[in-house]
């Protein structure tokens, strides 16, 4: 499954991959990957590079 819906990911999947610009950022339990992604977007890290 490919999704940008964090709730759907955590409710449906046990494992998740976070890909950004063709690079694997994180691979692991869905709740941990989603939490890391949400922290990344919340802190504005995406803009910092």
N, C-alpha and C positions, 0 to 999 in steps of 0.2 A: 504494500500500500504506500502511496505517496500522498502526503498531506501537509498542509500548513496549519491545520486545526489542532492545537496542542491538546485540547480536551479529548478529541477523537483519538489522537495518538495514544494518550495514557490509558484511555478506556478500552482500546482495541488491541494494543500491542504490548508484548512483554519486553521486546528489545527495539531500540531505535538507532538510526544513524543520522547524524547531523552533518549535512553536506553544505558547503558554502563555496561558491565559485569553483566547483569541481574538486574541492579539497575536503577530505574527511576531517571534521573538527572533533567529533566525539562519537563513540560507539559504546552502547551498554544498555542497562535497564532503561526502559522508556521514561519512567518518572525522573531518573537522574539526568538523562539527556535533555528532556524538556525543561527541567529546572535550570540547567546550565545555559540553555538557549534563552530562556526568559531573563535570566540574570544578565546575560550578554546584551540583550536588546534593551533592558531597563537601564543599564549603566551607560549606554551610548557607546559601548566598545566597538560597535560596528563602524562608527564614524572615525574612531581613532586608528583603525587598521589593525 
